[in-house]
Amino acid sequence: QVQLVESGGGLVKPGESLVLSCVASGLAFSGYTMAWYRQGPGQKREQVALITGGGRTLFGDSVKARFTISRDNDRNVVYLQMNNLKPEDTGVYLCNAYRGHSEYWGQGTQVTVSS
């Protein structure tokens, strides 16, 4: 019954911005830590950003000062605001929810940054 559905991916030029959304259902959203991961072509999956239920955030080194993660606990949505996108940001972006020993994943949304 738990579902995480990402949206907002697409094709953008370097330097442009994009906002990803992840809508969660079937879980007590505010009690979960939410995170964005990505996997580029030929790359390992890496954590991009994380936000706890209390609003504390962490960012991967490669996206600091460019990306922002936020959440709306009334709408059960987590966002990833991506600014100044670079070709190396290209990949499948996946939404993750974690609480204790429970973990859920979305199916991902493709982001392609290319000139």
N, C-alpha and C positions, 0 to 999 in steps of 0.2 A: 504493500500500500504506500510505502514511502517512495516519493518521486522527487528528483531534482532535475529541473528542465532549464537548460541554458539557452540564451538567445542574445542576439546583438552582434554576432561575428560577421565578418565580411572582408572585402578587399579594400585596402586603403593605401595611400601613398605615404612614404616616409615623412615624418613630421606631423602627420594628422592625428586626430584623436578618435577614440571609440569607447563606447560604454557597453559592457556586458552585464546581463542580468541572469540571475538564477532564482527561479521560483520553486520553493519547497512546499511539499504537501505530505500529510500523513505523519508528521512528527511535531513535537513540542519545540518549535523553531527557536524560541528565545533561549532555550537551555543548551543549544548546540553551538560549538565552535564551527564557524564556516571558513572555508578556504578556497582559493583558486589555485589550480595547478595548470601547467602547460607541458606539452610535449611537441617539440619541433621535429622537423624531418631529420631522421638519423640521430636524434637526441634522446637522452633519458628524461623521464618525467621529473619535473622540478616544481617545488612549491613557489608560487608567485607572491601570495599575500594571504594573511590570516586575520580573522577578527573573532574575538571571543564573544560570548553572550553579553558580557559586560562592556563591550566596546573597545577593548584593548586590541591593538593592531601590530602586526609584524609584516615586513616586506623582504623579499629576496634582494640580494645586493644588486642584481642586474636591473631592477626596476625602481629602486629607491629614487625619490624626487620626481618620478614620472607617473607612477600609478597610485591610486587611492582605492581602498576597499571600504565599503560602508554597508549598513544593513538597515532594513525597515522591518521591525519586529511585528508591526501591525499588519503588514502585507506579506510577511514571510518571504522576503526578497533580500538577496545579497547582490551588491553591485561591484563591478570593477571598472573604475574610471581610468582609462589608459590615454596618456598624453605623450606627445612627441614620439610617436611610434617609430621603431627601427626595423629594418628587415629581419634582424635576429629575434624579434618578438613573434615572428611567424610560428604558428603551431595550432594544435588543438587545445583549447582551454576548457578545463573540466572543473565543475563545482563539486565540492566535498563538504560533507557534514559529519561531525564527530562528537560523540559524547560517551565517556567511559569506554566500554567495549563495543559500542555500536558505531558503525561507519557506513556511510552511503555515498554513492557517486552518481553524478549525472553522466550523460553520454557524450557531452562535449559540443563545442561550437568552434568552427574554424575561423581563425584570424590570419589573414595574409597581408603582409606589408611589402609592397613591391612598387618600384617605379616603372 
